[in-house]
Amino acid sequence: MADAYRGVFGAIPYAFRATESLTMRAYAALGALAAAFVALVVTLALVVWMGETASATGGTFLFSRSLFVVAGLAAVGPLLAPILFVARRHRRGDRVAATYDRWMGIAGFLFLLSLYLGLIISVPEDLRDPSSSAVLGALYALPQLAGFVPPVAAALGVFATHFRLRGGSDDAALDDGVAGVEEPADDGDPTDAGGSR
């Protein structure tokens, strides 16, 4: 099963099958669909934009097209990152914290929520739906550039979660009181071997 997937497309079903976390399984399905949808929207928007600016030559238009593609990748990358991290961890048999898969799923869902919040904040004024909701009113009151803040913060959270829980050094800290008694016993085998020298 170590070589059960190749590339991004194989990693998604692999992560779904390999994890025991229901949270991660739900995110693997939903996150993959969301990433495919974002990639499709960005591609179609780029094609339309290129058609509308076909007569323009070089300069700002080419730069803005490139920036548009980078922005699309910046959204798809963190959407797929939790799935890819979990797939790699299971394929390689990496030692991680006991709750690694679940927290990566939670981080993925938070990034999805942050994309939604970012879209609400950055929606143009003429497309905003007048609402009596205090929450929507507060989000609409923010400057449109503030729409970048939630996705960027959540993307950093995805990678911070991965780096915090990898290596398995945090098992005792995360499961304190649940598996705290068993963890030293598991880690005791190498020490016993070292102590017998």
Rosetta blueprint (number, residue, H / E / L):
1 M L
2 A L
3 D L
4 A L
5 Y L
6 R L
7 G H
8 V H
9 F H
10 G H
11 A H
12 I H
13 P H
14 Y H
15 A H
16 F H
17 R H
18 A H
19 T L
20 E L
21 S L
22 L H
23 T H
24 M H
25 R H
26 A H
27 Y H
28 A H
29 A H
30 L H
31 G H
32 A H
33 L H
34 A H
35 A H
36 A H
37 F H
38 V H
39 A H
40 L H
41 V H
42 V H
43 T H
44 L H
45 A H
46 L H
47 V H
48 V H
49 W H
50 M H
51 G H
52 E H
53 T L
54 A L
55 S L
56 A L
57 T L
58 G L
59 G H
60 T H
61 F H
62 L H
63 F H
64 S H
65 R H
66 S H
67 L H
68 F H
69 V H
70 V H
71 A H
72 G H
73 L H
74 A H
75 A H
76 V H
77 G H
78 P H
79 L H
80 L H
81 A H
82 P H
83 I H
84 L H
85 F H
86 V H
87 A H
88 R H
89 R H
90 H H
91 R H
92 R H
93 G L
94 D L
95 R L
96 V E
97 A L
98 A L
99 T L
100 Y H
101 D H
102 R H
103 W H
104 M H
105 G H
106 I H
107 A H
108 G H
109 F H
110 L H
111 F H
112 L H
113 L H
114 S H
115 L H
116 Y H
117 L H
118 G H
119 L H
120 I H
121 I H
122 S H
123 V L
124 P L
125 E H
126 D H
127 L H
128 R L
129 D L
130 P L
131 S L
132 S L
133 S L
134 A H
135 V H
136 L H
137 G H
138 A H
139 L H
140 Y H
141 A H
142 L L
143 P L
144 Q H
145 L H
146 A H
147 G H
148 F H
149 V H
150 P H
151 P H
152 V H
153 A H
154 A H
155 A H
156 L H
157 G H
158 V H
159 F H
160 A H
161 T H
162 H H
163 F H
164 R H
165 L H
166 R E
167 G L
168 G L
169 S L
170 D L
171 D H
172 A H
173 A H
174 L H
175 D L
176 D L
177 G L
178 V L
179 A L
180 G L
181 V L
182 E H
183 E H
184 P H
185 A H
186 D H
187 D H
188 G H
189 D H
190 P H
191 T H
192 D H
193 A H
194 G H
195 G H
196 S L
197 R L
